Amino acid sequence: MTAVVSFVAVLVVFVLAASLLIFQAITGVPPMSSSSSEAADVISLLKEADLPEQAIVYDLGCGWGALVIALARAFPDARIRGIELSPLPYWVARWRTRKMPNVYLQRGNLYALDLRDAQAVITYLIIKTMPKLADFLDRMLKSGTPVVSLTFWFRQRQVAATRDGPGLRGAVALYYWPARSSQNDGA
């Protein structure tokens, strides 16, 4: 009996690990979690952006839910919407936010979202995805919508404000979309 339980436990761990690897291969983005200092920087920049009281804030690629939770606590009247494609981080985030009435999580491809109601967007993806994301945001967002990017910035977009991260952590940048610029702002 214990051999069967051990086998099932190992099988479950294997399937979960394989799921993470498969979805990282599909998206090209590892399921990273935001640190508390990164969340504090994002919140600071969003407060600087002076969001409306019941703002609709999207976290694109919300992963394990750390940033969504921080946003929901910092902006209790806002509607925080997270999207995540990878099943394991999505379900962990769902469980972690289950008692947060201002959080709505969706599992799916962020490029299938309709962001026309967004009053702010947060992203923590990787540099390879940023050009495609910028094109998507160009089609979706109203002019002047605050966009905060962690570590990986949008090229040739004008940065409005930054917060520098300690150590190896990258800086956090605030843009007012479309933030067009003729120069290369960040990596």
C-alpha positions in Angstrom: 0.0 0.0 0.0 2.8 2.5 0.9 4.5 1.7 -2.4 1.3 2.7 -4.3 1.0 5.9 -2.3 4.6 6.7 -2.9 4.3 6.0 -6.6 1.2 8.2 -6.9 3.0 11.0 -5.0 6.0 10.8 -7.3 3.7 10.7 -10.4 1.8 13.8 -9.2 5.1 15.7 -8.6 6.3 14.6 -12.0 3.1 15.8 -13.8 3.2 19.1 -12.0 6.8 19.7 -12.9 6.2 18.6 -16.5 3.3 21.0 -16.7 5.6 24.0 -15.6 8.2 23.0 -18.2 5.6 22.5 -21.0 3.9 25.9 -20.4 7.3 27.6 -20.1 8.2 26.1 -23.5 4.9 27.3 -25.0 5.0 30.8 -23.7 8.8 31.3 -23.4 8.2 32.8 -19.9 9.0 31.0 -16.7 6.4 31.3 -13.9 8.2 33.9 -11.8 6.7 35.4 -8.6 7.1 39.0 -7.8 8.9 39.9 -4.6 7.5 42.1 -1.9 9.9 44.9 -2.9 8.8 44.6 -6.6 5.2 44.7 -5.6 5.9 47.8 -3.5 7.5 49.5 -6.5 4.6 48.7 -8.7 2.1 50.0 -6.2 4.2 53.2 -5.7 4.2 53.8 -9.5 0.4 53.1 -9.8 -0.2 55.6 -6.9 1.9 58.1 -8.8 -0.3 57.4 -11.8 -3.3 58.5 -9.8 -5.7 55.7 -10.7 -9.5 56.3 -10.3 -10.9 54.8 -7.1 -12.5 51.7 -8.8 -9.9 51.2 -11.4 -9.7 48.1 -13.5 -6.1 46.8 -13.2 -4.8 43.9 -15.3 -1.8 41.7 -14.3 -0.8 40.0 -17.5 0.8 36.7 -16.7 -0.1 36.8 -13.0 1.8 33.6 -12.2 1.5 32.5 -8.6 -0.6 35.5 -7.6 1.8 37.5 -5.4 1.4 40.8 -7.3 -2.3 40.3 -7.6 -2.6 39.9 -3.9 -0.4 43.0 -3.2 -2.5 45.1 -5.7 -5.8 43.9 -4.2 -4.6 45.0 -0.7 -3.1 48.3 -1.8 -6.2 49.2 -3.9 -9.2 47.6 -2.1 -11.7 49.5 -4.2 -10.0 48.5 -7.5 -10.9 45.5 -9.6 -7.8 43.4 -10.0 -7.9 41.1 -13.0 -5.1 38.5 -13.5 -4.5 36.2 -16.4 -2.2 33.2 -16.5 -1.8 30.4 -19.1 0.1 27.9 -17.0 -2.3 25.7 -15.0 -0.3 25.1 -11.8 0.5 28.8 -11.1 -3.0 29.7 -12.1 -4.6 27.3 -9.6 -2.2 28.3 -6.9 -3.1 31.9 -7.5 -6.8 31.1 -7.5 -6.5 29.3 -4.1 -4.4 32.2 -2.7 -7.0 34.9 -3.8 -10.2 32.9 -3.1 -11.3 35.3 -0.3 -10.4 38.5 -2.1 -13.6 39.9 -3.6 -11.9 42.5 -5.7 -9.8 39.8 -7.6 -10.8 38.0 -10.7 -8.4 35.5 -12.2 -8.7 33.9 -15.6 -6.8 31.1 -17.1 -5.9 31.6 -20.7 -3.8 33.4 -23.3 -3.4 37.1 -22.5 -3.5 37.9 -26.2 -7.1 36.7 -26.3 -8.1 39.3 -23.7 -10.2 42.4 -24.4 -8.3 45.1 -22.5 -10.3 48.1 -23.7 -11.7 48.6 -20.1 -8.2 48.6 -18.6 -7.3 51.6 -16.5 -3.8 50.2 -15.7 -1.8 47.2 -16.9 1.1 45.4 -15.1 3.4 42.9 -16.8 6.4 40.9 -15.7 7.3 38.9 -18.8 10.6 38.5 -20.6 12.3 40.7 -23.2 11.5 38.3 -26.0 7.8 38.9 -25.5 7.8 42.6 -25.2 7.6 43.6 -28.9 4.5 41.4 -29.4 3.0 42.7 -26.1 3.6 46.3 -27.2 1.8 45.8 -30.5 -1.1 44.1 -28.6 -1.3 47.0 -26.1 -1.2 49.5 -29.0 -4.4 47.9 -30.3 -6.1 47.5 -27.0 -5.4 50.4 -24.6 -6.8 53.9 -24.5 -4.2 56.6 -24.9 -2.7 57.5 -21.5 -3.4 54.2 -19.8 -0.7 53.5 -17.2 1.4 50.4 -17.9 4.0 49.1 -15.4 6.6 46.7 -16.5 8.9 44.8 -14.1 12.5 44.2 -15.1 11.9 43.9 -18.8 11.1 47.3 -20.5 9.5 48.2 -23.7 12.0 49.4 -26.3 11.4 52.7 -28.0 8.8 53.7 -25.5 9.0 56.8 -23.3 9.4 55.9 -19.6 7.5 58.2 -17.3 8.9 57.1 -14.0 11.1 54.3 -12.6 11.9 52.6 -9.3 15.4 50.9 -9.2 15.5 47.4 -7.7 18.2 46.3 -5.3 20.9 43.8 -6.3 20.2 41.7 -9.3 16.6 42.7 -9.5 15.7 44.9 -12.4 14.0 48.3 -12.2 10.3 48.8 -12.6 9.1 51.3 -15.2 5.9 53.3 -15.6 4.6 54.2 -19.1 1.6 56.2 -20.2 0.5 54.2 -23.3 1.4 54.4 -26.2 4.5 56.2 -24.8 6.0 56.5 -28.3 9.6 57.5 -28.4 12.2 57.6 -31.1 15.0 56.5 -28.8 15.6 53.1 -27.1 14.5 53.4 -23.5 15.6 50.4 -21.5 16.3 46.8 -22.4 
